[in-house]
Amino acid sequence: MALLFLALAFLIASLVGCGPATPSAPTRAPGQKIRVFAPNPALASMVRDIGGDEVELVTPWEGAGDPAYWRPTAEAIRQIQSCDVIVLNGAAYEPWAAQAALPRARTVNTTAAVKAQLIEVEGETHSHGPGGEHTHSTTASTTWLSPAIARAQAEAIANGLMPFFTTSEAKGAFAERKTRLFATFTRAEKALADLKELEPKWLASHPVYQYLGQAAGVEIESKHWEPGEMPDEKEWTKFRLTRAAFPKPIAWMLWEGEPGPEIRAQLEKDGVRVAVVPLFPSADGEFAVSYALLVERLCDELRRR
């Protein structure tokens, strides 16, 4: 009976992904790269910045639209499970992960250490873009827009990669890359502090900038608008009521992408200027540097107004 109980307990635990820890990494041939799954371009950039040429990124969500709404196939799950390190954003970014039976010993939840800083938001179901109707998470998940949280995420990634760098030379290069990346988070924080001084209240096309607002200490009033979809007159009426409480003659609105010319023209008519701040500022180069540069350019534009 005891043996039967233990067998059943093992089976149940395995089905929910809570079974015995797997080895820290699959067997790797000499010179073989560290295979790392990353759930979006921001964390993939951090992995590359820290791991360097020793890392092979596994990103099956590429080409499938916004990775926040990507759902892996059975084959993609197997591909992820086979990785040496599985990096997750956490903060409800990967709802599929709870059912994927990911090996705990190789999985890194990059926001586990900063749960107190995560932002709860009211869920809302709506339709926009090619993805159709969906509900925004009750936890804001674009955590990497805060340099402080991004630093914690990078630390978690570094801890997951560190065991693979065993020689003195490899450890030294690893530490140098990590130090360089972490120094740029300070630069990004300075850029966001300048942003608050120049403009403490912002409009936004979509509720994705919560952590930018948290980091900069600015107020952000969000809509649910897409760059390629002209809002109807009812939406414009509600927008103008919101706009009335903002600075005059000019207010600023954050967009994930360049709005269509008709939208931009109407915004300018209402005294609103567009600031394009994509969720993933750069596909290449150090993530924190690219984001700091983006905010610094925005600050320069605000100073010239």
ABEGO torsion letter per residue (X at the ends): XAAAAAAAAAAAAAAAGABBBBBABBBBBBGBBBBBBBABAAAAAAAAAAAEAABBBBBAABGAEBAAABBBBAAAAAAAAABABBBBAEGGABAAAAAAGBBAAABBBAAAAAAAABBBBBBBBBBBEAAEBBBBBABBABAAABAAAAAAAAAAAAAAAAAABABAAAAAAAAAAAAAAAAAAAAAAAAAAAAAAABABBBBABBAAAAAAAAAGBBBBBBBBBAABBBBAAAAAAAAAAAAABBOABBBBBBABBBBAAAAAAAAAAGBBBBBBBABABABEBAAAAAAAAAAAAAAAAAAX
